[in-house]
């Protein structure tokens, strides 16, 4: 009796395209059917995946988006949630929020010159261990403003830090923690107590 014919293993894009990811492959293969990931980011062809943010960051992102909406629109700018920010065909990130100079127009990939400010939420205890140095990428690409949000839910604290690109490097322009006022006038006027981003 002959052995049963074995079927070929299904293609695993993470293995098959290791080190050679690009925007075309991303459009063809992502999201991966068996990977529970919220973010697919890529540096030099190497794809990284991250699980969905915890509830503290998710709540903070939602609240910050709501608070930014009015001031951003009043300045004639356009607020977005996560976008695919493309630096090269094999390098992109997905910031939590982005402020664009004008509407993106239904595109999949946004270029850095369209972005005035992007917002990144630190990922808990791993925030210093990102595999992609996002501020460096954004600075090199000329993104003018970078807003970092750090939420420590057990400590009931939020810290916001806004930096401006000056001579190829980000310099801090405003910073505040829970119970303080986080204020800036450029690139648009904004004033908030970071504690407003805390999950109840």
Secondary structure, DSSP 8 states (H G I E B T S, - for coil): ------------HHHHTTT---HHHHHHH-S-TT---SEEEEETTEEEEE----HHHHHHHHHHHHHHHHHHHHTT-EEESS-EEEEETTEEE--SEEEESS---S-SEEEGGGEEEEEEE--GGGTT--SS-HHHHHHHHT--EEEEEEEETTTTEEEEEEEEEETTEEEEEEEEETTS-EEE-SSS-EEE-GGGGS--
